[in-house]
């Protein structure tokens, strides 16, 4: 974890100061960090550093906007592993999480609300029946209609 506030465990290490020599020596299978810290990590990435073997977990705290799709693509192109978003509350409690279907965030807490997201209740492709927060897509602007031309007769 590259985010302060998480508890360490046998297979979990917290590097609150970000990517470091200690993180490199740990050789994480999964890197967990805030979106902004992941963007900084990609900019500073050295191809000689150990790559995460399984996934990247991107943390977004309540009230923060979702990361742009281009950042998710950049992480995939840099590390070659899937990115899963987790939506965290003020005390780092898990509010919602992304599954392998990447179609919204499954609620871990029934009272979760996120501006800019709609609650979807249909069964997810992953099989989890939990409601999901899904980004509300902006409608495409209507293109102007071509004007009909009358022929002079």
Buried (B, 14 or more C-beta within 10 A) or exposed (E): BBBEEBEEEEEEBBBEEEBEEEBBEBEBEBBBBBBBBBBBBBEEEEEEEEBBEEBBBBBBBBEBEBBEEEBBEBBEEBBEBBBBBBBBBEEBEBBBBBBEEBBBBBBBEEEBEBEEBEEEEEEBEBEBEBBBBBEEEEEEEEEEEEEEEEEEE
